[in-house]
Amino acid sequence: MFRGFPGGSRGNLFQKLEGVFVFGITEERMTEIGMNFGITGFILFMLFIIWELAQKSNVGKRGTAVMFMVLGTGMVGFVAKFLIKFMLKV
């Protein structure tokens, strides 16, 4: 039978886990790595989808460029944030 969490409450259990390292990496660093690689992979996948859509719709070179500019605009913020952090070494 379940008798509860060690230490009496759920909060105490998670307070004890704050300094734990997983594979020698802190939670903050693991989240940063996951966000950078995960979102970068997602952006590359979206670029592939835009390219495939342009190829299947036979829009030509100018139409393909317009599709990349319009549909790819949302990715500019993430790329700009990455470049600013890289240039400022933050």
ChimeraX attribute file (.defattr): number of C-alpha atoms within 10 A of each C-alpha:
attribute: neighborCount
match mode: 1-to-1
recipient: residues
	/A:1	3
	/A:2	4
	/A:3	6
	/A:4	9
	/A:5	11
	/A:6	9
	/A:7	10
	/A:8	10
	/A:9	10
	/A:10	11
	/A:11	10
	/A:12	12
	/A:13	13
	/A:14	9
	/A:15	9
	/A:16	10
	/A:17	9
	/A:18	10
	/A:19	9
	/A:20	11
	/A:21	11
	/A:22	9
	/A:23	7
	/A:24	8
	/A:25	11
	/A:26	13
	/A:27	14
	/A:28	9
	/A:29	10
	/A:30	15
	/A:31	12
	/A:32	11
	/A:33	12
	/A:34	12
	/A:35	12
	/A:36	14
	/A:37	11
	/A:38	12
	/A:39	15
	/A:40	15
	/A:41	12
	/A:42	13
	/A:43	17
	/A:44	12
	/A:45	12
	/A:46	15
	/A:47	16
	/A:48	12
	/A:49	12
	/A:50	16
	/A:51	15
	/A:52	12
	/A:53	14
	/A:54	19
	/A:55	14
	/A:56	8
	/A:57	10
	/A:58	10
	/A:59	14
	/A:60	10
	/A:61	11
	/A:62	9
	/A:63	14
	/A:64	19
	/A:65	14
	/A:66	13
	/A:67	17
	/A:68	15
	/A:69	12
	/A:70	10
	/A:71	13
	/A:72	14
	/A:73	10
	/A:74	11
	/A:75	16
	/A:76	11
	/A:77	10
	/A:78	14
	/A:79	14
	/A:80	11
	/A:81	11
	/A:82	12
	/A:83	12
	/A:84	12
	/A:85	11
	/A:86	10
	/A:87	9
	/A:88	7
	/A:89	7
	/A:90	6
